[in-house]
Amino acid sequence: MVRFFSALGAPLLSFFQYLGELVLLAADTFRSIFTHKLRWKLFLNQVVEVGLLSQLVVIITGAFTGAVFAAQTFFQLRGSFRFALP
């Protein structure tokens, strides 16, 4: 019985430690929103890096997703037209 609780206790304590750290991180984040001054130059540089410089990744991902969607549509419709045409 002691082994059961010790085996159960270690992951449970680890989970609660992680949960506590997550709550502290969230509290620090929300506190910093209202107490720290926003550095506009740094903020806009990060917006440009995250938004504009990632367009190539978005375009490539969209192209491959569209190609897979078109291929799947073709293979699905090809089977249904086989029965409709004489």
Secondary structure by P-SEA (a helix, b strand, c coil): caaaaaaaaaaaaaaaaaaaaaaaaaaaaaaaacccccaaaaaaaaaaaacccaaaaaaaaaaaaaaaaaaaaaaaaaaaaccccc
